[in-house]
Amino acid sequence: MSVRYSVHETGPRIEQFLHQTIAAAGFRLGFQLEPGDHSHPDFENPDLLVKFQGEDVDLLLANRAELLLALELVTQEMLRMHSDDHSRISFDANDYRALRIEELRASALAAAEKVKHTGNYFRFNPMNSRERRIIHIALRNDHDVRSESAGVGPQRGCVIYPASMPSIPDLPPLPVPRPPPPPGSRPEGRGERGFDRRGGRPGGRPGSGPPRRGPR
């Protein structure tokens, strides 16, 4: 693969954009640009690698590196990269990429064994195109199963079928998990001292309110 995005030519634009973005967000992060890491050429073979470090790296890696991947995507959009070239620039921190590749490979192999054992398909949670590609490559030499991408937009993920099973064109969308309530928040509909905000006691009639004291 020829190099299209080099540290010398593309690096200054990335550096300027990231410095502005990090400063505007108030993150305590630094980064360095390096030529691409080719230690996993079958799965990822980027031209340019951006490595982050600093006190807020954990924020980048939370929720399966959601913020890291978002920052990578907006940088690629800034560069007006075609989607086919997105794998040529890779953002990383604390070797997350290599660890994620190994995790996805192990998950793909385990899912394939489950499919062979049960004779039914296995569906992964939604993932981006780069991670779907890792699943496909991990199973490309296993002739007892096949992997396909399915779903639309943020629901797109991988499905592993027994080799003889036809594809299911209309898989139902996966349920979207509800985020946990923030620490210290009250249960929905409850006010001070456990009373319902509509005026009733917990589990009581709306409008009943707290009990009144009669004259002594």
Disulfide bonds with the S-S distance in Angstrom:
none
